[in-house]
């Protein structure tokens, strides 16, 4: 049975929006290894409409730029089965993409049943909040950066209370915390 595993770059003040503007000074070999472990465990990828539209306009053509760095990620994400949660999109034309709409909770439960391994996520804060509220998120991985961004979408702003249990943790030399949480029942 598959697990839905969400991964975020997040600031100390909880901002997850626009990590391209504050994340890269902290990216090093330790963080790269953590990201790579998550990629290797993923058998599918789940995303919301906004992330899908952003990535579908960028990654399909990036692979042609060659191996190494982002080329490796492009090959990974382009080849992976992708599931897009949206009730407004009419199609998901990026290779290996499937639109998930209608009774999303039932469809994601069925996807978890037929997937052997992790269904990874990166970003899609709105979807993660919805998954938590519907008891569908199995793991939340946060790479907490030692920076207060001060503005931008926060992961849990305006949400109900969700109790989480720390499952794993590590501290990188850069000061980034690699935290893994599992939702607590009840």
C-alpha positions, 0 to 999 in steps of 0.5 A: 500500500502506498503512502502520500508523503509531502515535502516542503522547503519552509522558512522558520516563520512557516513560509513555503511560497517562492522558495526560489527566492530564499532557499538556494543559499542553503542547498548543499550536499546534505540537503541534496542527499535528503531530497534524493532519498525522497525521490528514490522512494517515490513511485508516483507524484501528486500535485495540485492544479497551480503546481501542475500548471507551473511545472508542466510549462517548464519541466517537459522541455528541460530534459533536453538540456542534458544530464546533471543537476536539474536535468536529472530531476527533469528526467525523474519527474517527466517519467514518473506517473503524476496525479493532478488534483483539480476540479477546474482543469479539463485535461492533464496533457503532460506525459504520464499525468492523470487528472483526479477530480470528482470524489477526490478522497475516494480516488486518492484512497484507491491510488494509495491501495494500488501503489507500491511505495510513496506517492510524493509531493513537493509544494501544493500547500492547499492540497496538503492542508486538504489531505490532512483534513481528510486523513490522507496524508501519511508523512510531512517532511519539512526542510526548515531553513534558518531564515525568516522570510516575513511574507508569503503563503504559510503552510498552516495559516488559517487552518484547524489544529492538526496534531503531528508526531515527530518521526525523524529529525536531523540537523544539517551543517547549514543550520537547516532542520530536516524534520519528518512528521506523521499525523496523529490519529484522533 
